[in-house]
């Protein structure tokens, strides 16, 4: 899939600006079948590039990765529901911060008091190990932009620093409501939508914990290797996410695969419960839908440990 998006912005403030956003994405889906049952695996990398994206990825290897996930889940058992520690892998694992917390940090919610984090600037809202960033300036990042859809230059916004809420993602209209300047976060799918505050490339920054120590610290829990989709209420922060590929951790070791797992909780709780943060940040790509349409957003994190979360199962 390749998109060439041309943008022209002319405002009553006298601003005339334009941008061109090219993005390409590879979408791999694999289905494994046995005894009338199907399981799927997928991998969908993308970037602000043209067909040169294929210099970064081997399609054959992508297919093997997706197929391996499908076969693994086809032969997996079910997890028992309960509250337990969970290790969430890097890359698209960052979708849990994007959904459970990121939307609640957008000014479109905050300015109207419809956010779990409204009125909490300067307060500790996360574990001191958590630093979260929205950066629209990452070279070739899937969610990167030169200017936002109000013509404001994109920038790197440190949302949470060592657990302290530093700023929100702000567009001009909601910035006026809040008495704060735009952070270059106004986005929309096209001219058919009104722009509002949205994420670009949002990720949890690298920490100091080693991956082996994170896994080794869990006596019994879940290793969420690959996250799936989910839903969230930005007012309350309540979320529910599926785990596409998961494994039981026993005595500090990753053991058998399990299917049917989901992560259930509240955004303000989960970021307080992130008590170990790894060093290796990776990012994953997705499309985010909201009031201003569907836009490309990038999520990311290193391997993290959530000390306690409700795991749905059977």
WODA-V218561 format. One line per field, one symbol per residue. ss: DSSP state (H for helix, E for strand, C for the rest). psi: psi as a letter, one per 40 degrees, with the letter a starting at -180 (. if undefined). A space follows every 10 residues. Layout:
ss=???
psi=???
This chain:
ss=CEEEEEEEEE CCCCCEEEEE EEEEECCEEE EEEECCEEEE EEECCEECCC HHHHHCCCHH HHHHHHHHHH HHHHCCEECC CEEEEEEECC EHHHHHHHHH HHHHHEHHHH CCCCCCCCCC CCCECCCCCC CEEEECCCCC CCCCCCECCC CCECCEEEEE ECCEECCCEC CHHHHHHHCC CCCCCEECCC CCCCCEECCC EEEECCCCCC HHHHHHCCCE EEEEEEEEEE EECCCCCEEE EEEEEEEEEE CCEEEEEEEC CEEEEEHHHH CCCEEEECCC CEEEEEEEEE CCEEEEEEEE ECCEEEEEEE EECC
psi=hhhhhhhhhh ieeehhiiih hhiihhhhhi hhihfeiiii iihgiiigia eedeedihdd dddddddddd ddddeiaiih iihiihhhia bededddddd dddeehdddd deefieehee heiheiieeh hhihheehhe ideiidiaee ehiiihhhdh hfehhdiihh iddddddefi iiefehiida eeihiihiic hhihiiaeii dddddeehdh ahhgdhiaia iihdddehih iihdhiihhh feihbiiiie iihhahdddd ddegehhaeg hiiiiihhha dfahihihii iahihhdhih hia.
